[in-house]
Amino acid sequence: MLGFDRITFDPNILGGKACIRGMRISVSLVVNLVANGMTLSEIVAEYPNLEEQDVTQALRYAAWASDDVFIPAAETA
């Protein structure tokens, strides 16, 4: 999937949310931690199963997934 080999989706893990390598650590959790001021090193220290590449790829995936595309509604007569 577009170079996101560490991002997985499984309906049996967190209801199919985007997760990191099949773990119960969601992309949204990582984004939330960064948004609230945690550094990459702090995140990896807090979640020892994560690798730095997991965090950076989660952020890249979140940026890709949130790329806004505006499609105007069709006018009806």
DSSP file (Angstrom, degrees, kcal/mol; ACC not computed):
  #  RESIDUE AA STRUCTURE BP1 BP2  ACC     N-H-->O    O-->H-N    N-H-->O    O-->H-N    TCO  KAPPA ALPHA  PHI   PSI    X-CA   Y-CA   Z-CA
    1    1 A M    >         0   0    0      0, 0.0     3,-2.6     0, 0.0     6,-0.1   0.000 360.0 360.0 360.0  92.1    0.0    0.0    0.0
    2    2 A L  T 3   -     0   0    0      1,-0.3     3,-0.1     2,-0.1     0, 0.0   0.733 360.0 -54.0  48.0  33.2    1.9    3.0   -1.3
    3    3 A G  T 3  S+     0   0    0      1,-0.1     2,-1.0     2,-0.0    -1,-0.3   0.615 103.6 125.9  82.0  11.8    5.0    2.2    0.7
    4    4 A F    X   +     0   0    0     -3,-2.6     3,-0.9     1,-0.2    -1,-0.1  -0.577  20.1 153.6-101.1  69.2    3.4    1.9    4.1
    5    5 A D  T 3   +     0   0    0     -2,-1.0    -1,-0.2     1,-0.2    -3,-0.1   0.605  69.5  53.9 -76.6 -11.1    4.6   -1.5    5.0
    6    6 A R  T 3  S+     0   0    0     -3,-0.2    15,-3.3    47,-0.1     2,-0.5   0.499  90.3  87.7 -98.3  -6.2    4.4   -0.9    8.7
    7    7 A I  E <   +A   20   0A   0     -3,-0.9     2,-0.3    13,-0.2    13,-0.2  -0.838  59.3 179.6 -98.3 125.0    0.7    0.2    8.7
    8    8 A T  E     -A   19   0A   0     11,-2.6    11,-2.8    -2,-0.5     2,-0.4  -0.864  20.6-154.1-126.7 158.4   -1.7   -2.7    9.0
    9    9 A F        +     0   0    0     -2,-0.3     9,-0.1     9,-0.2     8,-0.1  -0.995  20.1 163.6-132.5 124.8   -5.5   -3.1    9.1
   10   10 A D    >   -     0   0    0      3,-0.5     3,-2.3     7,-0.5     6,-1.2  -0.956  34.3-144.8-143.9 121.0   -7.2   -6.0   10.8
   11   11 A P  T 3  S+     0   0    0      0, 0.0     4,-0.3     0, 0.0     6,-0.1   0.720 103.5  56.4 -59.7 -18.1  -10.9   -6.1   11.8
   12   12 A N  T 3  S+     0   0    0      3,-0.1     2,-0.5     1,-0.1    -3,-0.0   0.475  98.8  68.1 -91.0  -2.9   -9.9   -8.1   14.9
   13   13 A I  S X  S-     0   0    0     -3,-2.3     3,-1.9     1,-0.1    -3,-0.5  -0.960 127.9 -27.1-121.7 114.8   -7.4   -5.4   16.1
   14   14 A L  G >  S-     0   0    0     -2,-0.5     3,-1.3     1,-0.3    -1,-0.1   0.814 115.1 -66.3  50.7  35.9   -8.9   -2.1   17.3
   15   15 A G  G 3  S-     0   0    0     -4,-0.3    -1,-0.3     1,-0.3    -3,-0.1   0.713  96.3 -54.4  65.1  21.7  -11.9   -2.6   15.0
   16   16 A G  G <  S+     0   0    0     -3,-1.9    -1,-0.3    -6,-1.2    -2,-0.2   0.533  91.6 153.7  90.9   6.4   -9.8   -2.4   11.8
   17   17 A K    <   -     0   0    0     -3,-1.3    -7,-0.5    -4,-0.4     2,-0.4  -0.261  60.8 -84.4 -62.9 156.3   -8.2    1.0   12.6
   18   18 A A        +     0   0    0     -9,-0.1     9,-2.7   -11,-0.1    10,-0.5  -0.508  63.0 176.5 -63.6 120.5   -4.8    1.8   11.0
   19   19 A C  E     -AB   8  26A   0    -11,-2.8   -11,-2.6    -2,-0.4     2,-0.7  -0.742  33.9-101.8-124.2 170.2   -2.3    0.2   13.4
   20   20 A I  E >  S-A    7   0A   0      5,-2.1     3,-2.5     3,-0.3     5,-0.3  -0.867  90.4 -30.1-100.3 117.8    1.5   -0.3   13.5
   21   21 A R  T 3  S-     0   0    0    -15,-3.3    -1,-0.2    -2,-0.7   -14,-0.1   0.786 116.1 -59.2  47.3  40.1    2.7   -3.8   12.5
   22   22 A G  T 3  S+     0   0    0      1,-0.2    -1,-0.3   -16,-0.2     2,-0.1   0.531 105.3 129.2  74.1   4.8   -0.4   -5.6   13.7
   23   23 A M  S <  S-     0   0    0     -3,-2.5     2,-0.7     2,-0.2    -3,-0.3  -0.402  76.1-105.3 -85.2 168.3    0.0   -4.3   17.3
   24   24 A R  S    S+     0   0    0     -5,-0.1     2,-0.5    -2,-0.1    -1,-0.1  -0.211  89.5 108.4 -87.1  44.6   -2.7   -2.6   19.3
   25   25 A I        -     0   0    0     -2,-0.7    -5,-2.1    -5,-0.3    -2,-0.2  -0.963  60.6-151.4-121.7 109.9   -0.9    0.7   18.8
   26   26 A S  B  >  -B   19   0A   0     -2,-0.5     4,-1.8    -7,-0.2    -7,-0.3  -0.411  22.7-124.0 -85.6 156.6   -2.9    2.9   16.3
   27   27 A V  H  > S+     0   0    0     -9,-2.7     4,-2.6     1,-0.2     5,-0.2   0.895 114.1  57.6 -59.4 -40.6   -1.7    5.5   14.0
   28   28 A S  H  > S+     0   0    0    -10,-0.5     4,-2.3     1,-0.2    -1,-0.2   0.851 102.8  53.4 -63.4 -33.7   -4.1    7.9   15.6
   29   29 A L  H  > S+     0   0    0      2,-0.2     4,-2.5     1,-0.2    -1,-0.2   0.942 109.9  47.5 -63.0 -47.0   -2.5    7.3   19.0
   30   30 A V  H  X S+     0   0    0     -4,-1.8     4,-2.2     1,-0.2    -2,-0.2   0.924 112.5  48.8 -61.5 -44.8    1.0    8.1   17.6
   31   31 A V  H  X S+     0   0    0     -4,-2.6     4,-2.8     1,-0.2    -1,-0.2   0.912 111.0  51.3 -61.3 -42.2   -0.3   11.3   16.0
   32   32 A N  H  X S+     0   0    0     -4,-2.3     4,-1.5     2,-0.2    -2,-0.2   0.906 108.6  51.2 -61.3 -42.9   -2.0   12.3   19.2
   33   33 A L  H  <>S+     0   0    0     -4,-2.5     5,-2.4     2,-0.2    -1,-0.2   0.923 113.2  44.5 -61.9 -44.2    1.2   11.8   21.2
   34   34 A V  H ><5S+     0   0    0     -4,-2.2     3,-1.9     1,-0.2    -2,-0.2   0.918 110.7  54.4 -65.5 -43.4    3.2   14.0   18.7
   35   35 A A  H 3<5S+     0   0    0     -4,-2.8    -1,-0.2     1,-0.3    -2,-0.2   0.783 106.8  53.1 -61.8 -26.8    0.4   16.6   18.7
   36   36 A N  T 3<5S-     0   0    0     -4,-1.5    -1,-0.3    -5,-0.2    -2,-0.2   0.197 129.0 -92.4 -97.8  16.4    0.7   16.8   22.4
   37   37 A G  T < 5S+     0   0    0     -3,-1.9     2,-0.2     1,-0.3    -3,-0.2   0.430  74.0 143.0 100.1  -0.4    4.4   17.4   22.4
   38   38 A M      < -     0   0    0     -5,-2.4    -1,-0.3    -6,-0.2     2,-0.1  -0.526  42.0-135.1 -76.2 141.7    6.1   14.0   22.7
   39   39 A T     >  -     0   0    0     -2,-0.2     4,-2.4     1,-0.1     5,-0.2  -0.448  25.3-105.6 -86.4 165.9    9.2   13.5   20.7
   40   40 A L  H  > S+     0   0    0      1,-0.2     4,-2.3     2,-0.2     5,-0.2   0.914 122.8  50.6 -56.4 -44.6   10.1   10.5   18.7
   41   41 A S  H  > S+     0   0    0      1,-0.2     4,-2.0     2,-0.2    -1,-0.2   0.888 109.5  50.0 -62.7 -40.4   12.5    9.3   21.3
   42   42 A E  H  > S+     0   0    0      2,-0.2     4,-2.2     1,-0.2    -1,-0.2   0.886 110.1  50.6 -66.4 -38.6   10.0    9.8   24.1
   43   43 A I  H  X S+     0   0    0     -4,-2.4     4,-2.3     2,-0.2    -2,-0.2   0.934 111.3  47.3 -65.2 -45.6    7.4    7.8   22.2
   44   44 A V  H  < S+     0   0    0     -4,-2.3     6,-0.2     1,-0.2    -1,-0.2   0.865 112.7  50.1 -65.0 -35.7    9.8    4.9   21.6
   45   45 A A  H  < S+     0   0    0     -4,-2.0    -1,-0.2    -5,-0.2    -2,-0.2   0.884 113.7  45.3 -68.0 -37.9   10.8    4.9   25.2
   46   46 A E  H  < S+     0   0    0     -4,-2.2    -2,-0.2     1,-0.3    -1,-0.2   0.820 123.6  35.0 -74.3 -32.1    7.1    4.9   26.4
   47   47 A Y  S >< S-     0   0    0     -4,-2.3     3,-2.3    -5,-0.2    -1,-0.3  -0.774  71.7-176.8-123.6  83.5    6.2    2.1   23.9
   48   48 A P  T 3  S+     0   0    0      0, 0.0    -1,-0.1     0, 0.0    -4,-0.1   0.650  78.1  65.6 -63.2 -16.8    9.3   -0.2   23.7
   49   49 A N  T 3  S+     0   0    0      2,-0.0     2,-0.2     0, 0.0    -5,-0.1   0.661  89.4  86.7 -76.8 -14.2    7.7   -2.4   21.0
   50   50 A L    <   -     0   0    0     -3,-2.3     2,-0.3    -6,-0.2    -3,-0.0  -0.559  65.9-152.6 -84.3 149.6    7.8    0.6   18.6
   51   51 A E    >>  -     0   0    0     -2,-0.2     4,-1.5     1,-0.1     3,-1.0  -0.828  31.2-109.2-113.0 158.8   10.7    1.5   16.5
   52   52 A E  H 3> S+     0   0    0     -2,-0.3     4,-2.4     1,-0.3     5,-0.2   0.876 120.4  57.1 -54.8 -38.4   11.6    5.0   15.2
   53   53 A Q  H 3> S+     0   0    0      1,-0.2     4,-2.3     2,-0.2    -1,-0.3   0.828 101.6  57.1 -64.0 -31.1   10.6    3.9   11.7
   54   54 A D  H <> S+     0   0    0     -3,-1.0     4,-2.3     2,-0.2    -1,-0.2   0.934 108.8  45.5 -62.2 -46.1    7.2    2.9   13.0
   55   55 A V  H  X S+     0   0    0     -4,-1.5     4,-2.1     2,-0.2    -2,-0.2   0.936 114.3  46.6 -65.7 -47.6    6.6    6.4   14.4
   56   56 A T  H  X S+     0   0    0     -4,-2.4     4,-2.3     1,-0.2    -1,-0.2   0.900 113.8  48.5 -64.6 -38.8    7.8    8.2   11.2
   57   57 A Q  H  X S+     0   0    0     -4,-2.3     4,-2.9    -5,-0.2    -1,-0.2   0.880 108.2  54.5 -69.5 -35.6    5.8    6.0    9.0
   58   58 A A  H  X S+     0   0    0     -4,-2.3     4,-2.4     2,-0.2    -1,-0.2   0.909 110.5  46.7 -61.0 -41.3    2.7    6.5   11.1
   59   59 A L  H  X S+     0   0    0     -4,-2.1     4,-2.2     2,-0.2    -2,-0.2   0.903 112.4  49.3 -68.0 -41.0    3.1   10.2   10.7
   60   60 A R  H  X S+     0   0    0     -4,-2.3     4,-2.4     2,-0.2    -2,-0.2   0.918 112.0  48.9 -62.1 -43.3    3.7    9.9    6.9
   61   61 A Y  H  X S+     0   0    0     -4,-2.9     4,-3.2     2,-0.2     5,-0.2   0.922 110.2  50.8 -62.6 -44.5    0.6    7.7    6.6
   62   62 A A  H  X S+     0   0    0     -4,-2.4     4,-1.7     1,-0.2    -1,-0.2   0.898 110.6  49.3 -61.6 -40.6   -1.5   10.2    8.6
   63   63 A A  H  < S+     0   0    0     -4,-2.2     4,-0.3     2,-0.2    -1,-0.2   0.921 114.1  45.9 -63.7 -43.3   -0.4   13.0    6.4
   64   64 A W  H >< S+     0   0    0     -4,-2.4     3,-1.2     1,-0.2    -2,-0.2   0.927 113.2  49.1 -63.8 -45.5   -1.2   11.0    3.3
   65   65 A A  H 3< S+     0   0    0     -4,-3.2    -1,-0.2     1,-0.3    -2,-0.2   0.774 111.6  49.0 -68.3 -26.9   -4.6    9.9    4.6
   66   66 A S  T 3< S+     0   0    0     -4,-1.7     2,-0.6    -5,-0.2    -1,-0.3   0.348  73.2 132.3 -97.2   7.3   -5.6   13.4    5.6
   67   67 A D    <   -     0   0    0     -3,-1.2     2,-0.2    -4,-0.3    -3,-0.1  -0.452  56.7-134.0 -61.6 110.8   -4.7   15.0    2.3
   68   68 A D        -     0   0    0     -2,-0.6     2,-0.4     2,-0.0    -1,-0.1  -0.472  25.0-175.4 -75.2 134.9   -7.8   17.1    1.6
   69   69 A V        -     0   0    0     -2,-0.2     2,-0.6     2,-0.0    -2,-0.0  -0.989  15.8-146.9-127.4 121.1   -9.4   17.0   -1.8
   70   70 A F        -     0   0    0     -2,-0.4    -2,-0.0     2,-0.0     0, 0.0  -0.785  16.4-178.7 -92.4 122.2  -12.4   19.3   -2.3
   71   71 A I        -     0   0    0     -2,-0.6     3,-0.1     3,-0.0    -2,-0.0  -0.944  24.1-135.5-119.5 107.2  -15.0   18.0   -4.6
   72   72 A P        -     0   0    0      0, 0.0     2,-0.1     0, 0.0     3,-0.1  -0.295  25.8-106.1 -64.5 145.3  -17.8   20.5   -5.1
   73   73 A A        -     0   0    0      1,-0.1     2,-0.2     3,-0.0     3,-0.0  -0.421  38.7-105.3 -68.5 143.1  -21.3   19.1   -4.9
   74   74 A A        -     0   0    0     -2,-0.1     2,-0.3     1,-0.1    -1,-0.1  -0.467  35.7-115.2 -68.8 139.2  -23.1   18.9   -8.2
   75   75 A E        -     0   0    0     -2,-0.2     2,-0.4    -3,-0.1    -1,-0.1  -0.565  27.3-146.9 -76.1 137.6  -25.7   21.5   -8.7
   76   76 A T              0   0    0     -2,-0.3    -1,-0.0     1,-0.1    -3,-0.0  -0.834 360.0 360.0-105.7 145.8  -29.3   20.2   -9.0
   77   77 A A              0   0    0     -2,-0.4    -1,-0.1     0, 0.0    -2,-0.0   0.439 360.0 360.0 -93.5 360.0  -31.9   21.9  -11.1
